Amino acid sequence: MKIKNRLWKDGKKGCLTFSYDDGKKQDYRLVEIFNKYGMKGTFNLNSGFMRDNGDHVMTKDVATLYAGHEVAVHSHTHPTLPELPSTIILEEIMRDKQILEEWCGYTVRGMAYPNGPYDERVARLCHDCGMNYARTTVATNNYRLPEDFMVLHPTTHHNGNLDKLWDDLVNMPPFRLNMPLLYIWGHSYEFDMKDNWNVIEGFCEKAANHPDVWYATNIEVFDYVRAQRMVDYSIDKNMAYNPSAISVWIDVDGKPVELKPGENKF
């Protein structure tokens, strides 16, 4: 027997995730679409702007609206972080994280950089605040996983060529790329501005229920990739040990095999 490759959860060959910023009222409609088609999204919120004034998601609705998805940090007041002193960056991230955790009832561990800009100092400070990943606005137009999740580039904005990117993902030859990820980002209010809700609904309808794709939030992607990267393999690729707390899937002689937490097999 030979271990050939790593696979996504449940032995899936590809993964799809979404990231939407600012917590505007249009998230109500976007979440409804995601839930209808079984998509998973991460929603990056600025707690300092969510004052129940009708322009944003009501604070009382945050936990229920985003249930089954992920709430993540977008800073308290949406400043451009590299322009700020370190003490203010820390306050912006920690305050947002604390408020979001109070609203949602779980540990918030990811974020998107407000306005997009970041640098090494900002990434380090955000990591020190408990962020496991931080999304940029730099589209790669590819499916590669980041080496450093504090510089998490998306594949594309939702105004990109979603149909082609999806088709290329699901038709990708086996093992051309290890664990390909299609990562789409944007702002839900853009669909109102451009009157093109059909773009996201049409894509979600097309992408729904594919047997070879795992639909995941950003933090689920991070947790799974981290667990995969912890697996130890024997030199002859006949054995693998999973030291993490979650199951991972690997390809063994062309078949998906679950490697459970603490398991050493083959």
N, C-alpha and C positions, 0 to 999 in steps of 0.2 A: 504494500500500500504506500502511496505517496501523497503528501499534502501539497496541493498545487497552488492554492490562493486563499485569500481572505474573502468572506462574504458578509453582506449586511444581515441584519436581524432576520431570523427565520429562513436563512439561506437565500435571501433576495439578492439579485445581481446589481440593482441600482437603488438610489434613494432620492426622494424629492422633499425639499423643505422650502418654506416661505418665511420672509421677515418683513414686517410692516411697522412704520414709525409714526409716532406722535399721538396716537390714541384719539384721533378725531372721530366725530359722530358717524362718519361713513364706515367705521369698523363694524357697526351693528350689521350692516348689509353684507360686508365682506365675510364676517364670521358665519353668517347664515349660509352663504354660498359654500364656504369651506366645509361646514357641517353637512350640507346636502350631498356633497360629493366625496366625503371622507378624507379631505385634505387636513394637514396639520400645519399650524402657523405659529410664529413667535411675534409678539406685539410689544414693541419698545415704547415705553410711556414716559412722559415728562410729568411727574406728580405735581410740580409747581404750577402747571397750567390747567390742571383738571379741577375746575371750580364749579362744576355743575351749572355752567352758564348756557348750555345748549349747543356749544360748538364742539365739545369733547364728549367722550363716553362718560356717563354719570359715575361718580366714584362708587356709589352703592351697587352699580352693575358690574364692576370690574371682575370680581371673583366669579360670578355666574356667567357673564358673557364669554370670558376667555377660558372657561372650564374645558379641559381636554386639549387646550393649546398651551402656550407658555407666555407669561408676562416677564419682560426683561427691562433693564435699565436703559434710559436714553438721556440721563442727567436730569437734575431737578428743574432747571430753567433753560435748557437747550443752548448753552453758549458754545463757541468754538474753542475746544479745550486747549490746543497748543498755545493759544494766546494768553492763557491764565497762569498765575503762580500755582505752584504745587498744592499749597494749602487750600485754595479755592477749588481746584480739581477734585481733591479728596472730599471736600464738603459736598460738592455737586453730586458725586457718585454715591457716597455713603448715605446722604439724606434721601436721595431717590430710592435707593435700595431698601432702606428702612421703611419708608412709607409704603412702597409696593408690597413688601413682605407683610405689613400689617393688613393691607387690603386683601391680599391673596391667601394668606395663611400657609405659605411655604417659602423656603429659602430661594431667593432670586440670585441666579449665578451667572447670568449673561447680559450682554448689552450691545447696542449699536452706537458708534461714535456720532454725537450730534453734529449736523452739517457735514459730516464726512471726514474732515481733517484729523490726523493723528500723527504722533511721532513716537520715538522710542521711549521718551520720558512719560508721555501720556499712557502708553500701553503698559508700562511698568507700574504706574500708579493705579491704574484700573485693576490690574491683576492683584495688587496689594490690597485692594478694597474687596476682594473676594470674587472678582469676575473670572470665570473660566474661559470665556471667549469674548471677542469684541468684533462686530461686523463693520466693515468699511463700506464705501460706495463705489469701489473700483471693480468694474465688471471684467471678469476673466474670459468669458465666452468659452470656458472649458469646464471639465467636471472633476478636476484634481482637488484632493483634500489639502488643506493648508499644513505646512510644517509647524507653524505656530498659530494656534487658535486665537491669539490676541491680535492677529492680523488676518481676519477671516474675510476674504474677498468673495462676493457673490458671483454666480455665473453671469447673471443678467438682471437688469431692471425689467419690470413686467412689460415695458414697451419694446423689448427686444423681440427677436424672432422665436417666440415660444414654441410654435409648432415644430419648427426644424430642430430646435434643441431637444425637445421631447422625443421626436422620431429618432434622432441620432443616439439618444440615451438608450432607448429600448431596443434599438437594432444594432447596438454596439457588439462587435464580435467578442466572444468569450475571452476574458483575460487580456484584452487590449489595454485596459486600465484597471488597476486594483480599486475596487469599491468606488465607482463613479458616483458623484453627487451633483444633482441639478438644484441650484440654489437661486431662488427668485426673490427680489426685494422691491419695495416701493412704498407709496403712501396711498391709503384708501381714498383720500379726498381727490386724488388725481383722476379717478374714474368719473367723478362728478364734473371736474373741470373740463375734461375732454369728452364727456358724454360717451364713454366707451366701456361701460360695465360688461358689455358683450365679450370684451377681450378676456377678462378673467373668468367669467362664467363659462365661456366656450372652451377655454383651456382646461378648466377643472373637470368639465364634462368629458373631454377627450382623455384626460389623464387618470380618470377614476378607475379604481379596482383592477389595476394591472397586476397580474400574478407575479411578475418579477421585480416589482418596485415596492420599497418600504417607504411609507409616508410618516414623516417624523418632524418633531420640533427641533429647533437649533440645539437645545440642551440635550435632547435625546441623541442627536448626532454626535455631539461632543462626548457624552458618556460612553457611547458605543465605540467610537474610534479610540478613545483612551484605553478602554478595555482590550480592544484588538491589539493595540500597540504594546500592551503589557505581556502578551502571550510569548512564551519561550518555546523555541523549536529545536529539535535535535538536529545534528549536523546532516544526517541522512534523510531528513524530512519524513521520518516514519513516526515521530512522536511530537506531541504538543502539550504544554502545561498552561492552564489558565489560572493565574493568581488573583484575578479580579473578583468582584462580587456579583457579576452578571454573566449570563451565558453569551458566548460568541459562536459564530458559525464559520466553518472553514470548508474548503473543497478538498475532498479526499477521493482520488481516482474518478473525478468528474461528478461526484455526488455531494450534496450539502450535508454536513455533519455538525451537530451541536456539541460544543465543548462547554460543559457546565462549570460553574464557579468551583475552583479548587481541584478541577479534574485534570489528571494526566493520563492520556490514552493513546492507543495504537501500538 
